Amino acid sequence: MEYGSHVSDLLGVFRDRGALSRTDVSSLTGLSRSTVNGRLSALSGVGLITPIEGGASTGGRPSSRFEFRADRATVLCADIGATGFIAAVCDLGGNPLARIDRTIDVWEGPERVLPAVLEAFRELAVPTELWGIAIGVPGPVEFAARRVVNPPIMTGWDRFDMAEWAAEHYDVPLIVENDANARAVAEARVHRVDNVIGLKLGTGVGAGLVFNGQIIRGDKGAAGDIGHTRAAIVDDRPRDCRCGSFDCVEAYASGWALQRELTELGIPTSGVRDIVDLVARGDIETVRRVRAAGRVIGEAVADLVSILNPRTIALSGQLAECDEILMSGIRERVYQRAAPLVTRDLRIERSTLGASAGVTGLALIACDALLSSASLERILDAASRAV
Ligand SMILES: [Zn+2]
């Protein structure tokens, strides 16, 4: 990775690589020794990096390696799904320090859901300064405006002013991000992979795209919404989708569609959790349908793989807990349909981040903004004026 010359780039080197000596920083950034020293002292002065023991001594100067201080401040994150949310307080490295899970219905709208989020935030102990708030939502997000736009399912959230809501309660910046994007970022950063498709498989089906280290949002924030692309494997009878269209991938392969099918078969379920439990118990009808759902998802993902050439496809969300039963269909179709070159080193696997994938990604995205060149300059200016 190439680094720019701004002080935020220098901090970025530490965020990416862990503990480094002055010499490491000079050679990674191409900056002169004196520039590096000046910036290290400025960043130490605001507590964002700290000297650590164990560095090799050079030229009689004190031995010093430095590392990023993820514990300098915290971010409150809420990863809102269709039927629940996870609220967490995370450090600046994206690590969740404490977490609360709540059941909600996202269709009830922001007026009902956001107060529940606020209540959870207030229950979480914030151990250090709070620097930001990050909210993830299962719909398209206009990132700069921090709002949901034209969501296929989130009734009442369209263009709701979340920044105004946050400003009523907190005096720190807010970011709003699509839930699948946040998961893809977590996957890319935690596992240090540049090209990732993060599939969120729960009540709905979503994909987040992180390529060359950047989220691909598209013109309106709707990139990666594979759930409402046309399914490649369809019945004779069109299947209605909750977006108002029919024969979408979601209408065959999502948690809600599987629930609908199982209900028609006389197997009532109260949520995606029940589907996962039925699969774990080896219920033949459920296993058969989850396998078929995997193939429908695989067909949709195969096109993305051919077009974008990811290194990793990481599955998260409650339905992903069906594990191989779901994943075998996805693998089958992707390897059948995509060219050998794009599948040669491709990994299709379940996220190792579990239920914290969303909040981890949200915290990392918030920290990118909080430690961007403009924000960092404000932090350093304030510190220099205070001296
Ligand atoms: Zn649809």
Boltz pocket constraint, residues with backbone or C-beta under 6 A from the ligand:
constraints:
  - pocket:
      binder: B
      contacts: [[A, 152], [A, 227], [A, 228], [A, 241], [A, 242], [A, 243], [A, 244], [A, 245], [A, 246], [A, 248], [A, 249], [A, 250], [A, 251]]
      max_distance: 6.0
